[in-house]
Amino acid sequence: MTRMNGQWRLAQRPVGMVKESDFELIEEPVRELVDGELLVRNLYLAFEPAMRGWLDDVKSYIPPVQIGEVMRASTVGQIVESKNAEFEAGQLVSGMLGWQQYVLTDGTPGPFGGLSKVPDGIPPQRMLSALGGTGLTAYFGMTEIHPVVAGDNVLVSGAAGATGSVAAQIARIKGAGKVVGIAGGPEKCAWLVSDAKLDAAIDYKNENVGRRIREEFPKGVDLYFDNVGGEILDSVFLGMAERGRITMCGGISAYNEKELPPGPRNLMQTVIKRLSIRGFILFDHLAEAGQAIANLSEWTESGELIVEEDIQEGFENTPKTFLRLFEGKNLGKQLIKIADVE
Ligand SMILES: NC(=O)c1ccc[n+]([C@@H]2O[C@H](COP(=O)([O-])OP(=O)(O)OC[C@H]3O[C@@H](n4cnc5c(N)ncnc54)[C@H](OP(=O)(O)O)[C@@H]3O)[C@@H](O)[C@H]2O)c1
């Protein structure tokens, strides 16, 4: 029986807000395996705001996705056939396997890494959430870029998302004095306090962010983990404590802008308050991923770190699910399930 492989490919470069029609669904038969190859069937696809940046034809930390190319994305899949001695049929693996149903590979790492075997006993989708790119980003941001110091007053934006929710909880686990999250809407804010066990949450869609930061942190914010940039970052500058640290993880508020807005009005606060701002990219830290995953696993198993996954269904809904990130519809890690484990 010939298997058909559905692939979502980039049809055109988005202008402004990314649209479903920027991608097209192509089906093609999967050819027979030759010696040394294996066939992976994707089970879950992961979505990250950074993928929006990969669609623009600009120089960045990785090359753009080309028009006609399968959309690049992290996935978890199951090996359904193997003619490669290193991989067995049935094994679950994760890697940058893209928005497609099947992947034929010889297992050699490509420019974005190779296949990692999913350890036994771990729900496979966890390799894309707390134990995957976003969990690791939160981990390195909070432990290496500007490590949380016990007693720190910590503020995290994008706090109900995949990276932010883990970063804020790591701050709590590492002994921060107070941890406050910024997120959009009352449901997300309620979840941050009741489930993620933060001290408070600020609803940037319905509250005055600057005023709430001053109320929550009368002595100022020692550590700000920024996922959104824009107006929120500008407000935070005014609420920082002297010698405060800002970890720049992302700036989703501008990812779909046709023209970038002017820079923050309150940047001089970095001088007045002697602030340190440091950006980072996860890829530079992957050599230490093993220890990070061990710590993250320990915290999830002990229940100190709760993991939220927003799992949509159906391969046909892939681009629509990507858009959820920019509509603020996801709570925790945005994933889509496209097949069951066999
Ligand atoms: N530096 C790195 O290596 C690295 C690695 C991974 C991720 N990141 C960055 O981390 C950030 C979070 O990524 P993620 O994968 O964890 O996504 P996520 O936070 O799970 O999802 C995106 C969230 O961003 C918020 N958002 C959307 N538009 C916004 C806007 N205009 N203003 C403010 N918030 C907005 C939405 O939440 P609300 O409902 O709260 O608005 C949405 O749920 C992104 O900036 C991403 O680029 C960086």
The ligand as a Gaussian input file, in Angstrom:
#p B3LYP/6-31G(d) Opt

LIG

0 1
 N       15.128000      33.412000      22.557000
 C       14.787000      32.179000      22.195000
 O       15.629000      31.330000      21.895000
 C       13.331000      31.829000      22.186000
 C       12.920000      30.475000      22.105000
 C       11.547000      30.201000      22.162000
 C       10.640000      31.248000      22.255000
 N       11.098000      32.533000      22.291000
 C       10.168000      33.658000      22.393000
 O        9.371000      33.481000      23.539000
 C        8.127000      34.139000      23.347000
 C        7.000000      33.178000      23.695000
 O        7.020000      32.078000      22.777000
 P        6.131000      30.785000      23.051000
 O        6.520000      29.777000      22.041000
 O        6.220000      30.429000      24.487000
 O        4.669000      31.305000      22.691000
 P        3.433000      31.450000      23.677000
 O        3.800000      32.429000      24.737000
 O        2.970000      30.103000      24.080000
 O        2.318000      32.051000      22.722000
 C        2.324000      33.360000      22.319000
 C        1.555000      34.263000      23.289000
 O        1.963000      35.602000      23.047000
 C        0.946000      36.474000      23.457000
 N        0.786000      37.525000      22.459000
 C        0.379000      37.412000      21.173000
 N        0.361000      38.605000      20.586000
 C        0.743000      39.516000      21.529000
 C        0.915000      40.924000      21.541000
 N        0.687000      41.655000      20.437000
 N        1.313000      41.523000      22.689000
 C        1.546000      40.792000      23.798000
 N        1.407000      39.452000      23.856000
 C        1.012000      38.823000      22.728000
 C       -0.350000      35.648000      23.562000
 O       -0.689000      35.572000      24.935000
 P       -1.683000      36.680000      25.620000
 O       -3.038000      36.089000      25.508000
 O       -1.150000      36.770000      26.986000
 O       -1.557000      37.923000      24.801000
 C        0.051000      34.275000      23.057000
 O       -0.613000      33.248000      23.718000
 C        8.099000      34.606000      21.901000
 O        8.455000      35.966000      21.840000
 C        9.168000      33.752000      21.260000
 O        9.711000      34.321000      20.100000
 C       12.411000      32.837000      22.262000

